[in-house]
């Protein structure tokens, strides 16, 4: 499942507000600094300077 913010699927290079928490499996992802991880799958989203830096599974 692809993570989303405000209903929009995220992709690397996408501009984001650092306060926006990605949603995966209809739940907010856990935050650890600029890394977000899903509770139900191995998906990790990384922010860097207002951009989605990486999305990995």
C-alpha positions as CSV (number, residue, x, y, z in Angstrom):
1,X,0.0,0.0,0.0
2,X,1.4,3.4,-1.0
3,X,1.6,6.0,1.8
4,X,-0.5,9.2,1.3
5,X,-0.7,12.7,2.7
6,X,-4.0,14.5,2.4
7,X,-5.2,11.7,0.2
8,X,-2.4,12.1,-2.3
9,X,0.0,9.2,-2.9
10,X,3.6,10.1,-2.0
11,X,6.6,9.7,-4.3
12,X,10.2,10.7,-3.9
13,X,10.9,14.3,-4.6
14,X,7.3,15.4,-3.7
15,X,7.0,18.5,-1.7
16,X,5.6,18.1,1.8
17,X,5.1,20.0,5.0
18,X,7.4,18.5,7.7
19,X,4.4,18.4,10.0
20,X,2.4,16.2,7.7
21,X,2.2,12.6,8.9
22,X,1.9,10.0,6.1
23,X,-1.0,7.5,6.2
24,X,-0.5,3.9,5.4
25,X,-3.2,1.1,5.8
26,X,-5.6,3.9,6.9
27,X,-3.5,4.7,10.0
28,X,-0.9,7.4,10.7
29,X,2.7,6.2,10.4
30,X,4.9,6.2,13.4
31,X,7.4,9.1,13.4
32,X,11.0,9.0,14.5
33,X,12.6,12.4,13.5
34,X,12.3,12.5,9.7
35,X,11.5,8.8,9.3
36,X,8.0,7.4,9.3
37,X,7.2,3.7,9.6
38,X,4.0,1.7,9.1
39,X,2.6,-0.4,11.9
40,X,1.3,-3.1,9.5
41,X,4.0,-3.4,6.7
42,X,7.7,-2.7,6.3
43,X,7.1,0.7,4.4
44,X,9.3,3.6,5.5
45,X,9.0,7.2,4.3
46,X,11.9,9.6,4.8
47,X,11.6,13.4,4.6
48,X,14.4,15.8,4.0
49,X,14.1,19.6,3.8
50,X,10.4,19.7,2.9
51,X,10.6,16.9,0.3
52,X,9.9,13.2,0.3
53,X,13.5,11.9,0.2
54,X,12.8,8.1,0.0
55,X,10.1,5.5,0.3
56,X,11.2,2.0,0.8
57,X,9.7,-1.4,1.8
